[in-house]
Every structure is written in C-alpha cells, then in structure tokens.
C-alpha cells in the first residue's frame, strides 16, 4: 500500500497489481490486491495483471479484487473479450502484446477493436515457462511505433523502461502512457529518487527538453 501511495504522490495515473504469473517478480496475493485497490483514490486506475486466459476465471478474479481495469498479460481464448464485456460492464480491458517481431504488429491490429487499450511489453509466450512481464528487457521500439500508428485505441509502452531511457522511448514510440515497475526499484523496493527522475524526464520531453 505504501508503494502505491508513493507512486500516486509522484504522478502515477494507474497502479498495477500483479496476480499469479508463471514467472517474474512482484506477484501479490489476491487478498492484498483487493485491499490495495480499495484504498486507491477514485481518479486513479487499478490494473489487475492476470495470466488467466479464460473468461470465467478472469471474471472471478475481478470480482474478488474490485479493480477497475484488467490487464490481460497472455493471449486469451476465442470469445473471451466479448464475455468479459458482457459480464463486467464498466471494467476496462487492456490487452498485452509481447513485441517479438513484425508479427506482433498484425496481432495488435487484430485485437485492438476488442479492447479499450493495448500494452506493449517484452515477454515471450513461447517459452516452456512463459515470460509475461518483469523481464527488464526493452524491445524494438520501431515496431511499437508502427502499432501506435496503426490502431485507434490508446497504447501503453512497457518493457525495460528506466529513468535513463524513458525520454528516448517517449520520443520514438509516442505512446499514450507508460508502464514501469522493475526499472524504478532498488534491492526490490520502489526507489523514490528513481520515481522522481522518471517523471521529470517524461516532463522534459513534453516541455521540449533533451533529458
């Protein structure tokens, strides 16, 4: 809860809450997710990061946690987006696209009409143990820019972002928003100085600076 409050204090418009994943850091128990979501101010989005692929279990997760946004970190079963829409009115759907090559552009275009936003990350769903986030890797931002230009929904950029590279990422991709976690941590804890630099460097891009 303290980390969520810190991020919000420095300008975060959303808080990501990581449920069970096949790999990667930052997983939070669902009971804790529900507690944090209940404390977040109404103007801040609460993103439940889920690795589930079927509508029924995702719906159950959302109802237990009380979040207002679902971040679907894996590809979902056919018809899942429509079922989520029908059963969870008012809950935003964000589909993660793991940018591994030109085929990811086609994947993004195909799913964009089913969701409220896309999030471009650097995982790998083809590994024996899937990587669905928290890799510390960047991906080819040129492909991300192609996706931004090709779809009509907001696009968030994730994957290996840090205070040192965020300005370049914003200039190259021009995303709607950014998703960062590992790049703002020191020894596993959210680092307030890194958070401050991250937001300062984003602001510098908007002001025409060269940070």
Order of alpha helices (4+ residues) and beta strands (2+ residues): alpha-beta-alpha-beta-alpha-beta-alpha-beta-alpha-beta-alpha-beta-alpha-beta-beta-beta-alpha
